[in-house]
Amino acid sequence: MTDTAALQSKTQSNATATAAKLAAGDDSEGMSYLESLPRRLITLYLPLGIILLVLLFPFYWMGLTSIKPDEQLIDMEKYNPFWVVHPTFKHISKLLFETQYPRWLWNTMYVAVGATTLSIFASVLAAYAIVRLRFKGADTVGVLIFFAYLVPPSILFIPLASVIQAYGLFDSPLSLILVYPTLLIPFSTWLLMGYFKTIPFELEECALIDGASRWQILVKIVVPLAVPGLISAFIFSFTLCWNEFIYALTFLQSTPNKTVPVAIVNEFVDGDIYKWGSLMAGALVGSLPLVILYAFFVEHYVSAMTGAVKE
Amino acid sequence: MSTIQTSMPPGAAMGEPSAWARMKTNRNFVALWFMLPAAAFLILFLAYPLGLGVWMSFTDEKIGRSGVFVGLENYEWLWDDAIFWLSVFNTLLYTIVASAIKFAIGLYLALLLNRHMPFKAMIRAIVLIPFIVPTVLSAIAFWWIYDAQFSIISWSLIKLGLITQNINFLGDTSWARASVIIANIWRGVPFVAITLLAGLQTVSPSLYEAATLDGATSWQRFRYITYPLLTPIIAVVMTFSVLFTFTDFQLIWALTRGGPVNATHLMATLSYQRGIISGRLGEGAAIATAMIPFLMAAIAISWFGMQRRKWQQGSDQ
């Protein structure tokens, strides 16, 4: 009995395992030994190198611009634009001490953490109910949640603006904390459903026989076993919040309440040709928290992305 | 034996639990409470606004005053509006061109990443970075790269002797369309590549070995092994890619705001401009509602495509 359960969970967790393998890199050599080095150079390393260069160049440019003194930015004849001679931290310090940037960073962080926590809580409950309680209509609810994932913010922001207005939440970060879960819950629920399915049902049966309630089972058995899934859902949701733009642009009006993406588009854009240094510094500083988070949790992030698509 | 009997409370001995106890273990009742938080969010802030949006498109609501029902007036107005049709054309052009190229480059990149090489894990992690960084922030970097005066691309091409004067990337209609499409492709390729790579890794290498022994060329191996096995995941990935591209807002808003002369206005940006900036909520809602049929068509195509595929492959799921 336990053997079949283990086997079952093994096959079901294949998706997770592939994702982990994908991030970690497997050692299977396959048929690559049939290729000579010059051939590999042309068919693999050269195209891959070009693609990587194109993918990373905007970040290099962002970083370079944010430490370049103004006169080097606008004089492309005297200085080679691809390099910087006397790097300066002027733009970054101007950004951090002369604008409300720390405040915007804080807003973004506050909204992202708040919305993600709420969504994960709701998603864990919903996913458990759909997968394990098997209530009447559970499959229909699962499909509805999938369709909710396909509803884009671009068709909702106008009616939502009037809903938010009616609730008296206009121009408050709280409105975003309440609205972002509509983007995150469908995705996280779908992802966690996949994870919960891999947890052997026998564990729950044992607990039920011992008299545990559904809530106790969820908190003491299912959630601890689904921690990797929770981390994946958390990281992905956090990134989505940080990236969201149209709701933040529509709901937030006053400068101190804005999130980083909205503030960068609206607050730095003046006629000044020297704006580029601080603009790039703003983009760089705004991206760093996510890149650092991503660097620590690559595997979880990739499994979240591929897991949700595969289900 | 006797100790067990005495330890049982009287009444419960005959196994007649109270109504509350039965409720507590009724799975439909418990599930209702478990579904409540998620359902509350999705109904209040997703389903209700979706319906409200369709309703608003039939009213002349403006910011600061509630509207009255005007029937199809907003849609009739849009039907004769050249800018609206231009935005539909732009959206279709943007979606089709960007999705096709994202698919081609993404699949190619996935095939490259699937091969054996040193630092494989690190390269795969790096590829995804453009997808991690918030779109608006990378769009700002593209804005600077596309700058009319100090564009690094123009500078490089002039130094290489290919052009004689700066390209006005975001000021010229054709260049602006091409520029936003390229920025969108740059942002979308990692997503397509990494998800397709996950699909590729489920294909057993022994299939390729067997095909090679039978004398299959690398194109035949791709066409008759990789492609058929990858079709379901391609359908899902491309549906998502098409949906997100079709409803894109932030990239355009950060780069061009619909200009020059509306050449890059998508339906989403036009809806924002008419609905929020000009304050004509009803008209903005009508433009947003007009996107729904397109989205449903895209979902239906991929859905039926997948069903047909499954039917051909004889899957019972």
Interface residues (C-beta under 8 A of the other chain):
Chain A: N14 T18 A19 K21 L22 A23 A24 G25 D26 S28 E29 G30 M31 S32 L44 Y45 P47 L48 I51 L52 V54 L55 L56 P58 F59 W61 M62 T65 L73 I74 M76 P81 F82 L118 S119 F121 A122 S123 L125 A126 Y128 A129 I130 L133 R134 F135 K136 A138 V141 I145 A148 L150 V151 P152 P153 S154 I155 L156 F157 I158 P159 L160 A161 S162 V163 L178 V179 P181 T182 I185 P186 T189 S213 R214 T239 W242 N243 F245 I246 L249 T250 V260 P261 V262 I264 V265 I273 W276 L279 M280 G282 A283 G286 S287 L290 V291 Y294 A295 V298 Y301 V302 M305 T306 V309 K310
Chain B: K24 R27 N28 V30 A31 L32 F34 M35 L36 P37 A38 A39 F41 L42 L44 F45 L46 A47 Y48 P49 L50 L52 G53 M56 E61 I105 Y108 L109 L112 L113 R115 H116 M117 K120 A121 I123 R124 A125 I126 V127 L128 I129 P130 I132 V133 P134 T135 V136 L137 S138 I140 A141 F142 W144 I145 D147 Q149 F150 I152 W155 W186 V189 P190 F191 I194 T195 L197 A198 G199 Q201 T202 P205 Y208 E209 T212 I233 V236 V237 F240 L243 F244 F246 T247 D248 F249 Q250 W253 A254 M267 A268 S271 Y272 G275 I276 L281 G284 A285 A288 T289 M291 I292 L295 I299
